[in-house]
Amino acid sequence: MTEKPELDIADPVAPPSDLNIDTVHNELLNDPHYAVHLHERQLERLTTFVEELATRLMALEDHIHGADPNKGLEDYPEVKQ
């Protein structure tokens, strides 16, 4: 049977000591779980933004340039666009 790990609840996260936003944020950044979660969310938002920007840019290129003028390149698999 597997053993359940002992939970260490001796050091719970204390409530913020000040209501200043910068102080609360700095106190929370001292918690590694919060800091990792915060940075993961920031990276997810940036990734979503870059993907949306790339999609819109490709749609704009298709609208401006229309059909691919180099149709002959499709016959060569080593050439990827």
C-alpha positions in Angstrom: 0.0 0.0 0.0 1.3 3.5 -0.8 2.0 5.8 2.1 0.5 9.3 2.0 3.2 12.0 2.5 3.0 14.0 5.7 1.7 17.5 5.0 3.7 20.3 6.6 1.2 22.8 7.7 3.4 24.3 10.4 4.3 27.2 8.1 1.1 28.4 6.4 1.1 31.4 4.2 0.4 34.4 6.4 -2.0 37.1 5.3 -0.4 40.2 3.8 1.0 42.6 6.4 0.1 45.7 4.4 -2.6 46.6 1.9 -0.2 48.3 -0.4 -0.4 46.5 -3.8 3.4 46.5 -4.4 4.1 45.2 -0.9 1.6 42.4 -1.2 2.9 41.4 -4.6 6.5 41.3 -3.3 5.5 39.2 -0.3 3.7 36.8 -2.6 6.7 36.6 -4.9 8.6 35.1 -2.0 6.4 32.1 -2.3 7.9 29.9 -5.1 4.6 28.4 -6.1 3.0 31.8 -6.6 6.0 33.1 -8.5 6.1 30.1 -10.9 2.3 30.2 -11.4 2.5 34.0 -12.1 5.3 33.6 -14.6 3.6 30.6 -16.3 0.4 32.7 -16.8 2.4 35.6 -18.2 4.1 33.3 -20.7 0.8 31.8 -21.7 -0.7 35.2 -22.3 2.4 36.2 -24.4 2.2 33.0 -26.4 -1.4 33.5 -27.1 -0.8 37.1 -28.2 2.1 36.0 -30.6 0.0 33.2 -32.1 -2.9 35.6 -32.7 -0.6 38.2 -34.2 1.0 35.5 -36.5 -2.4 34.3 -37.7 -3.5 37.9 -38.5 -0.2 38.6 -40.3 -0.6 35.5 -42.4 -4.2 36.4 -43.3 -3.1 39.9 -44.2 -0.3 38.6 -46.4 -2.8 36.3 -48.2 -5.1 39.2 -48.7 -2.4 41.5 -50.1 -0.5 39.0 -52.2 -3.3 36.7 -53.2 -2.4 33.3 -54.7 1.2 32.1 -54.5 3.0 33.2 -57.7 5.6 30.4 -57.3 3.4 27.4 -57.9 6.3 25.4 -59.3 7.9 25.2 -55.8 5.2 22.9 -54.6 6.7 20.1 -56.7 9.9 20.1 -54.6 9.4 18.7 -51.1 12.7 20.0 -49.9 11.5 23.6 -50.4 9.3 24.6 -47.5 7.6 28.0 -47.2 
